[in-house]
Structures are given as structure tokens and as C-alpha cells.
Amino acid sequence: MSFVVATFYHFFDFAGFAQARQPILNEMMRLNIKGSLLIAPEGINGTLAGTRSAIDSILGYLNREIIKAPLRHKESLCETQPFARTKVRLKKEIIGLGEPVSPQHVSSPKTGHYVEAKEWNAIISDPDTIVLDTRNSYEVHLGTFDRAIDPDIRIFKQLPEYVRTHLDPKKHKKIATFCTGGIRCEKFSAWMLDQGFEHVYQLKGGILKYLEDMPASESKWHGECYVFDDRIAVGHGLAASQSASQCPACGHALTPEDRAHPDYIEQTCCPYCESKWR
């Protein structure tokens, strides 16, 4: 049996988020859905896995009872259940940048300009465009786009400091940002506009949407995309990785080359244990 993996986020005024936790958890348990859902005053963010009918039911429930508006999501298939538990967590933010963002910017026309997957190749091929990978270093390790800059961060909250140190809104007029599913770029692109950057672009639907829509023969993506479940990574067509793994000691994503490194000891440690990424 195949499991449907649904990834989504939605920014909205969720004033009663704490009271909604238990009803949402009850519905997920009733449908035998596993995965993690974050809820906060600013909205929801989750990746859930279950049968086709169960995922359709939970998305309908969230649309109807929680968001009361259309909920866009991305899907992939997995032959085994990629999650072990069912969790609904209360958070201050569904994604934390560590910097204030003007309320009118988040999830409004004042976020970065959305770029569809079919238009992304042209944007990142422009030599005047700075292409910035907003993900953490252990994610970038498995794959990224042509010309993308790796800011070498271990957590998302370190990204603003990288920008302040390396980018100048007076010199760098075009910035193209991307992340796994799009949520980090919602906050980050809004913050970039607050800092005075004029033209900020974000890959709509993130890397996952790009890999779903873009044929491998036309792709400017290299490697695989790290995901936060037991699949570890996915490739074009959102096919689960057959080669990536994860260090049980430090959690860093590993390639076959990493496992061939002298510092790799199976089930014990890897070349990145005790390294700066932690």
C-alpha cells in the first residue's frame, strides 16, 4: 500500500490556535495519520502521511474547520509510512526567522515575487541575479541549484546575519531565494523587502514543486532534496532517495561518498560529528 505524503503551510490569523490543538490531534488519530503539524498565532505548517482517503479527509477538515479558506499543498507517494508518530505542536511561529517582519509583508503581495518552476531556470541563469539557498548546511549538502550560494548556516535564524555581512541592497538589486517547500522564503523574502532590497524572487512551491514539475532533462537542480522524514531525500518526480542516509549520532545527511570516508563508522559517527554545523 502506498502512503500519500502531504506538505503544506498557510499564514492566517489563528487566534484560537491553542484551543484547536486537541480537536486537530483527535481527527488525525481517528484517520490514522502520522506526521507533524505546527500551529501558531500566524498559521499552520505540516507534513502528514496516510492513505489517500485519510489525507483527503484531513485536508478537507483543515480547510473547513480551521483555515476556512483553500489550502494549497504538495503531494508525493511513499511505499512505507515515513513517520513514526502523530504530533500537533503549539509554537510561537510556524517558522522562526529570529527577526521582526512587517505584519503587512508576510503572506501578502509584499512578499517576494513568486516564480513558477517553469520560469525559475531563466531567473537563476541571469548573471545579475544573486541566487540564495535559504536552507541549512546539512540540507544543501545533498543538492542545490546552479549558481546557488550556500550561506553555510546551521539554523534558519542565522540567515539574516549572513545577509547583513555579504549582501548590500544598493549593489545587489535582484535576489532569488528558494527552500524546500516555500515557507522559509515567505518570511525571508518579506524580511529582505524590509531591509531595502528592491527585487526579491521566491520559487513558488519550493524545491519540491520544481522537482515535481521540471523534467530532469531540463533541470538546473543537482543532487537530491533533503526532507524531514524517513525518506531522507527525494529526487526528480519526488521519488524517494535510494542512496542518502542520516548519521544516527549527529543527524547530518550523508551521501555514499560520506559513508566511504575514513571517519564514518556505521551506527556510531560520521565525518560531520562534532563539526560546526551542529
Order of alpha helices (4+ residues) and beta strands (2+ residues): beta-alpha-beta-beta-alpha-beta-beta-beta-alpha-beta-alpha-beta-beta-alpha-beta-alpha-beta-alpha-beta-beta-beta-beta-beta-alpha
